[in-house]
Amino acid sequence: MRIWFNKTFSTIGAVFRQLKAGYPDDGITLVCTHTHRTATAFLAADEAYLEPSELHGQEYIDWCLDFCREHRIELFWPGKEAALACKNRAPFESEGVRLMAAADYPTLTLLHNKADFYADLPREVALVMDFVAVNDAEAFDRAVEMLASKHKRLCVKPAVSVYGLGFRILDRERDSIIHLLKGVEYQIPLRELRNGMQHTPHFDTLLVMEHLGGPEWSVDCAARHGELLCAVQRKKSPLAGHGQSVDNHSAIAGMTERLIRHYRLNGLVNIQYKEGESGPRLLEINPRPSGGFGMACLAGANLAKIAFEGFKGETPEIPPLRYGLKVSEINTPVVLMDEACMA
């Protein structure tokens, strides 16, 4: 089967390696495209091609359809414009191309905006932190006053963000010069943030939240349209360089299974949690493989193969997981391109 992964995060290479390990002689060809010829995912792909960087939206989907025809793609596993690809599923299927998507178009759109997602999430499915969504300084002030009366520390994050970009803990005591001199990361002085809002009367949705100060879990899942096939919990150490542990927290396991079922999630999905004063709370659902996907598979489960078997309608064999395993990743130097050979 010819499987195409279009532009996505560089960690997709770990998925390629797991698929190759699971199907060493089974006729699977992994096709990868990216806008940069030095994309690290190319190193693990069977075929690699450049895709146009200037195309977005429907123009990009039209290009994807042409690519599928030209390269005889049988399964499209979209990264870039995944939601729009799902919305345009019919044209792909008419060309004999199946899609491996984490959810349908409405669900992918919902997960993209955390304010909408948190508001939609039923409490009986999973619990999130105490939060208020704001779009102006007045609403921000009210949110801070209300949440500060219940929680020791507060934080903020854009409703639309990846990799935790924009996350900051609100510091109500120190100025930014102290942060600079002391090397304080991921914090922002409350009064300076508030002063900055004077020049931006209305801004994109910002979440004001209770700060969850406990450990964090990243759960890598293989699912089939709402059925959880396998999940590996990685508990992250608060100390840099101390690795992660394969965990089996019962509350997180329960929330994960209910989230997969409620949103009918599919394929490879990552779910993030963090512990607060009242226990673990859901941070987000990433409808894609995580950056630590390769570490999760060290627990004994080839999640990529399990997801692919589920996609084909097979009954995957789920091996016992190695709980308590300490895992990490190391950097390995590689040659991305030899420009002297291209001259």
Number of C-alpha atoms within 10 A of each C-alpha: 12 18 21 25 22 23 21 20 17 13 16 24 21 21 22 24 16 19 21 20 13 16 12 10 8 9 9 14 17 21 21 27 22 23 15 14 15 13 20 18 23 24 16 18 20 14 14 20 13 16 19 12 11 8 12 13 11 13 10 19 20 16 15 18 18 14 15 20 15 9 11 16 22 19 20 23 20 22 18 18 17 26 22 19 27 20 13 16 17 14 14 24 13 9 15 15 21 18 21 20 25 30 24 20 17 12 16 21 15 14 20 19 16 22 20 15 17 23 13 11 15 13 10 9 15 19 17 19 20 16 21 21 23 22 15 17 19 13 14 19 13 13 18 20 11 13 18 14 8 11 14 9 16 22 21 22 19 21 21 18 13 11 9 11 11 14 16 19 20 22 19 13 8 15 14 15 11 11 16 10 8 9 9 12 10 14 16 21 19 20 15 14 13 14 11 12 16 11 8 11 11 13 11 12 18 20 22 26 24 23 22 23 12 14 14 22 27 27 25 29 31 29 27 25 19 19 18 21 21 21 24 28 26 28 23 21 14 13 8 7 9 12 16 25 22 24 23 17 12 9 12 24 16 12 20 26 20 18 23 26 18 15 17 18 26 27 28 27 24 23 25 20 26 23 18 17 13 8 14 23 23 21 20 20 22 19 23 24 26 25 18 19 28 24 22 27 19 17 23 15 21 23 29 26 21 26 26 20 17 20 18 11 10 11 11 15 12 13 11 9 19 16 15 14 13 18 19 15 11 5 5 5 6 8 8 12 11 8 7 6 6 6 5
